[in-house]
Amino acid sequence: MEHIGWLSLIPPVLAIIAAIMTKNVIISLFLGSFSGVLILTKGAPLTATKTIIGDYIFAQLTDSYNAAVLVLLVFIGGFVALMEKSGGAAAFAEKVIGFLNTRAKTQMAAWFGGIIIFFSDLGTPLLVGPIFEKVFDKAKISREKLAWIVDSTSSPVAVLIPFIGWGVYIMGLIQKEFEGLKIAESDWDAFIQAIPYQFYPILAVLMVPLVAFSKLEFGAMARAEKRVQETGALHWPNSKPLRKPENMKELEKTKSKPILIWLPLLVLLVTLFGMLIPLGFPFQKIDGSDFRVALSTAYLFAGLLLIFMMVYYKVKKLGEAFDIYVSGMQKMMTVAVTLVLAWSLGTVIKNLGTANYIVENMDGNVPVFLVPVILFIAGACMSFATGSSWGTFAIMMPLAIPMAFHLDASLYICIGAVLSGGVFGDHCSPISDTTILSSTGAGCDHIDHVKTQIPYAILNGSAALLAYIIAGLTSSILSLVAAIVFMVTAVVIISRWQRGLISRSHP
């Protein structure tokens, strides 16, 4: 296997260290890429600068596949911005609030609301949180519980959906590695096949209804629920709830209709599958370019419909709606830059033979069935330290796919392990943007949210770890069933044990 030895490890290691120190994905990816090019050009800074711009960054932008992905991201950004500002989610919630006459129904309504807003991981806490604040207070459910629910339906839901920004970004990383390894399978098929092996996101989403219906709670969450039910106190005496951003107040004042949330999504899905089904979907392989054209068209039609509806229902004037659409497109620039630099880093790592060097040292020394476990743990640690799952995906995917390919491990399980580890670490990290926004959206103290969420996250992470061991040994989808059984059993045992402790300490 061709590689340049231990020097090939410098770019990914430097990218990880920079991400931890700067908390900035773009800076870390650039430093990692530049260090690799500096090695390839034998330490010539000027030549390395010219090379990384001309042969790596520009090359990524002129690639037809990459260009199509970037255009698609722009359409997605515009649509998401319109959905967040339309007020449709708040109007929809107001229609169903009257039916929430039990604690379980209230929690499930917030859970369902988070799933509906699958198109925006950051939009979920900022939309669902403020809508359900007073409803949870009335039902005597803690703000910490609300923060956990919206956090569990933000990135864990988004990472499972192939046709939103998350999926497009991840498929872009997958496709780049498939091209380098000459794997004929499409990025879409690989993503879909990897979904059942995204153990942590699936468990995080499923745990909410489990807790809501069973009333099985443990850790700091159980104490928070006891506080609200017995004293009515929304916060602990020393808590400092995060203040709502101004845009939340604006959303609360917006007079809208529920149709502004469900009809554009319906049009999006009908357009997408209406264009793909004549091509043989889902029974035949669909060319990647056809998929991206269909998806771009679907987001364009849904966005134009939403602009028309916002004007028709007098939610916004035409100029305001169009400005929101354009501003949403502009916000995707950070994602686009991140993706271009991720592609560049992946190409640099390939040219250095980093994956080859790792595989050569692992082959015969590490059992193949442990590869998914190693990727899951590495991704979780990196994401926890940086607070960024996207940055973790960008650094880990160029290493994970070649490792799985050369070591004859399952590509789907390894892809799922990287994605699962990234979301797990992000869920536990106090510096993660979704963690912070979930605290903000639910109006609770940030540290209280972290303390109450981590025990649930660690339980799910442990179940996922066990599932990756089973999956590595069997390559069977039954590993997901094992993870779910482990989660349910652990929740029952731990919650009953804690109830016994509480009852003995509070006679």
N, C-alpha and C positions, 0 to 999 in steps of 0.2 A: 504493500500500500504506500502511495506517495504522500510524504509529508516532510516538514522541516524540523520535526522533533518538538521539544518542549516549548520552543519559541511560538509555535502555532497556538498555544494556550493563552498567550498574552492578550489578544484582542477581546475574547469573551470575558476573561477575568478582569481586565481593565474596565470593560463596559459595566460589569457587575459592581465593581468597587466605586466607579464614578456615579452609578445610579444610587447607591446607598448614601454616598457623601453629598451629592447635589440634589437628590430627589427629582432629577430632571431627566426624562427618558431621551429627549433629543440630544442633549449634551453627551450623555453616556454612550449612545449609539454612534455618534460622530467620533468621539474619542476612540472607541473600540475599532471602528473602521479605519480611522487615520493611522492608528498604531500598526494595524496589519499591513496597510499599504506602505508605511514607513519601513517595515521589515522587508517587504517584497522589493522595494527600491533601494535596499542596502543602506538605509539611514540617510537618504538625501531629502531634507525637508521640502525644498522647493519642488523637486520632481514628484515627491509624494503628494503635495498639495495639488499640482496640476493633474496628476494621475487620478486622485480620488474624485475630482470634479469632472474630468473629461471621460474617464474610462469606467467610472462606477456610478456616480450620481446622474450624469447626463444619460448614460447608457440605460439606466432604469426608467428614465422619463420617456425615452424614445421607443421603448419596447411596447408593442401594440397591446399585449395583455395588461401590462402595468397601467398604461394610459386609460384603458377601459375601466379598470378598477378605480382609478382616481376620479374619473368622470362619474361613475356610479356613486361614489362616496359623496360627491357634491350634491347629487339629487337627493340622497338620503338625508343629508344635513338640512337642506331646505324644508323637506317634509316634516322632519322631527321638530324643527323650530315652530312650524305652523301648528302642529299638534299640541305642543306645550303651551302655546299662547292662545289657542282657540277657546279654552274654557270648557271644552266638551267633557273632559274627565270629571270636573267638578259638578257639572250639570247632571251627568250620569249618576254620580254618587248621591246627589240630592234626591234623585228619584227612588233609590233603593234604601235610603237611610231609614225610612218608615218601617221597613220590614225587619230591622235589626233589633229584635226584642230579646235576644239572649246573648250571653258572652261569646258562645261558639260562633253564632251567626255574624257577630260584629267582627271577630278576628278573621273569619273566612271571607267576609266582604272586602276587608283590606288586602287579604292575600290574593283574592280574585282581581281586585283593582290593580295590584302590582303586576299580575300576569298580563292583564289587558294592555298595559303600557309597556309591552315587551320591546318596543322600538327604541326606547331610551333608558339606559341603565341609570343615568343621572337624573332623568326626568321622573322616575318612579318615586324616589324619596321626596322630591320637591312638589310633586302633585298629590300623591296618595297621602303622605304624612299630614299636611295641613288640612286636607279634607276630613280625615278621620280623627283628628285631635279631640274635638269636643265629643264626638260619638264614643270614643274610648273612655273619656272622663266620665261620661254619663253611665256607661256600663261598668264602671269601676275596674277598668283594665289599665295597667301601668303604661306610662309613656315609653318605658324601656321595652315593653312587649311590642308596641307599635313600631319603634325603631328597628327592632329585630325582624319584624315581618316585612317591612319595606326594604331592609337590607337583604333579606333572603329572597326577595323577588326582583332585585335589580340585576346585578351582574350574574348571579346563578341562573336567571332566566335568559338574559341576553346572550350568554355564551352558548346556549343550546339552539339558538335560532339561526339558520344559515342565510336568510335573506335580509338581514339588517347589517348595520355597520360593523358589529362584532364579527359576524360570520364572514362578511366580505374581507375584512382585515385578516382573519385567520386563514381563510382559503388562499389569500394572496401569499402568505408565508408558506403554506403547504405546496402550492403550485411551483414556487421558485425552487424548492428542494426536489420536487418530482422531476422538473426539467433537468436539473443537474444530474440526477441519478437515472434519467431516461426511463422513468416509471410512466407507463401509458395511461394509468387511471386518472380520471379527472379530479380536480380539487373538490368539486361538489360531492361526488360519490364518496371520497375519502372522509369528508366532514360528516356526511350522513351516517356512514358506517361507524364513525368514532363516537357518535352521540351516546349510545348505550354504555360506553366505557368512560363517560364523564361522571364518575361516581359521586364526587363531592357536590357538584351543582345539583344533581338529581336529588340527593339526600337532603340538601339544604332546603329545596323547594318542598319536598314531601314532609319534612319535619313540622312545618307550620300546621297543616291540618291534623297531624298526629297529636300535637300538643293541644290544639284548640278543642278537639272533640274528647280527648281522654282526660284533659285537665292535669296531665302529668308534667310537672315542672320541677326544676332542680337548680341548684346553684344560686347565684345572685338574683336570677329571674324569679325564683320562688319567693325570695325575701321581698322583692319589689312588689309582687302581686299581693302578698300578705299585707304589706304596708298600705296599699291603696284600698283593699277590701275592708281592713279593720279600722283605719284612721282617715281614709279619704285623702291623704296627702299625696299630691301629684309628684313630689320630689323629696329626696332626703334633705335634712336640714342644711347640710353643707354643699348641696348640689348647685351648680350654676348652669341652668338651661341655656342653650344657644339661642340667640335671637333670630327671629325670622328675617330672611332677606326681603328687600322691598318688593321684588317681583312676586312674592307670595301674596302680599296684600293686594297687588294689582289683579292677580288671578281670582282672588276671592270676590272682587268687585265686578268681575266680568260676567255679564248676563249672556248665557250661551244655551245651547240645546244638546241633549245627549247624542243626537244624530251626527254631530260634528266629530264624535270619537269613533263611532262604529261604521258609518257609511264610507268614509275615506279608506279605512282598513279593509272593508269588504271589496271596494273597487280595486284596491291594490292587489289583493289575493286573487280576485276574479281575472284581472288583467294578466297577472303573472302566470297563473296556471292555464288560462285561456290561450296564451301564446306557446306554452311548453307542451301541453297535451297533444296538439297536432303533430309535434315532433317526436312523439313516442313516450313522453314522460308519463309515469315513472318507470315504465317497463324497458325502455331503451336508453342507452347512453346519450346524453345531450351534450353537444359541443359547448365548451366553456364560453365562447363568444356569444352563442345564441342565448345562453342563460343570462349573461350580463346585459345583453340588449333587452331581453324581456323584463329583467328586473329594473333597469333604468327607465324603460317605458312605463312600467307599473307605478314607480315612484313619481314620475312626471305627471301622469294622469291623476293620481291621488292628490298630489300637491295642487294642481290646477283646480280640481274639484273643491278642495278645502278652501282655497282663496275665494272662489265663487261663493261658497256657503257662508264664509265669514262676512262677506259683503252683504249677501242676501239677508242673513239674520241680524245684520247691523252690529256684529261683534267688533269688526274693524272696518275702516274705510279701505278702498282698493289700494291706495298708495301705501297705507300702513301695513296691510297684509303682504304686499309685494316686498316691502322693506324687510319684514320679518323673514320672508322666504330667502332673500338674498343674504341677510345676515347669518342665517343658518348655514347657507352654503359656505360663507366665509369662515365660519367656526370650524369647518372640516379641514382647514388648511393645516392645523396642528397634526391631525390624524394623517393627512397626506404626507407631510414631511416625515413623521414618525415611520410610516410605511416605506417610504423611499429609502430612508437611512437603514431600516431593518433589512430591506432587500440588499442594500450595499454591504452591510455587515455579513449577511449570509454568503454573498459572493466572495468577500475577502476570506472568510473562514474556509470556504470551499477551496480557494486557490492556495491557502496555506496548508490544507490537508488536516485541519484541526480534528474533524470527526474521525479521519483515518488513524490519527495518532491515538485518540481515545480508544477506538475499537481495537487497535493492535495491542494496547495494554490491558484491555478488559477481556479479550478473547482467551478463553481457557482459565482465566483467573476469577471471573465473576459469572455465576450461573445465569443463563439467559433469562430465566423466569423472574430474576430480580431487577431486570432492566426497567420495567415500568415503575417498580417501587422506587428505584433510585431517581428516576425522572420526576416522580411525584414529590418526593421529599426535597429535591433540589429546587424545583419550581416553587414549592411552598415557602422555603426559606428565603429565596430571592424576592418573591412577591411580598412577604411579610416585612423584609428589611427595606424595600423600596416603596412599598405602598402602591405598586403599579403592576397589575396583571398583564397589561398590554406590553409593557417593556419586558416582562418575563417571557412572554410568548415570543417576542422578537429575538431574544438572545437564545432561548432554549430550543426553538423549533429547528434552526439550522444544525443543531447538534443531535437532537433526538431522532429525527427522521433518518439521517444516514446511519446512526448507531443501530436503529431497529432494522434497517435494510441489510447492513453488513453482518449483523449478529444473528439474523434470521429470527428476530422477535416480531411480534405482531405490530404492523404499522398503526392499525386502528387503536389498539390498546395503548401504545406509546404516545400517540397524538392525544388521546383522551387523558392520559396521565399528566402531560404537560399542561393542558387546559385546566384540568381538575386541580392540580397543585397551585397554579397561578391564582385561581379563584379562592382556594382555601387560604392561602397566605394573605390575599387581599382582604378576605373576610375578617381575619384576626388582627390585621394591622391597624393600629390607632391613627396612622398617618394616611390611610387610604382615602381617596376622595369620596367614594361611595359610603364609607363608614362615617365620615364627617358629615356628609349631606344627610344621611339617615338620622343622625342625632339632631341636625338642624331642622329637618322636615317634621320630625316627631315632637320637637320642642322639649327635648330632654337633655340632661347633662351628658357631654360626650364620653367622659370616663365611665359614667354609669352604663351607657350603652355598650361600651367595650367590655366592661366587666360581666354584664349579663349575657352578652352574645358569645364570648369566647368558650364557656363550657359546652354550649351546644355545638359550636364550630369544631372544637377538639373531638367531641364524640363522633361527629360526622366524618372528621378527618381520619379518626382511628378506624371507623368502619370502611372508609375508602381504601385505607392502607391494606387492611385485611383482604379487601376485594381485589386489589391489584396483585397480591400474592397468589390468590386463587386463579385470577385471570392469566397470570404469567405461567402457571402450571397447567391450566386446562384450556385456555383460549376460548372459554365458554361464556355465553351471556348469563349463565346461571350465577356468575360471580356478582352480578348486580342484585340478584335475588338474595344472595348471602349477605350483601351489605345492608339491604333493607331489613332483613331479619335481625341482624346484629344491632342495627340502630333501634328498632322497636324494643327488642329485649333489654338493651342497655337503658333506654329511657324508663321503662317500667321498673327495673331493679333500682336504679339510682333515685328516681322520684319517690318510690316507696320507702327507701332507706332514709331519705332526707325528711320525709313526713314523720317518720318515727322519731328522728332527732328533734324536730320542731315540737312535736307533741310532748316529748319528755322534758324539754327545756321550758315549755310554756304550758303548764298544767291548766 
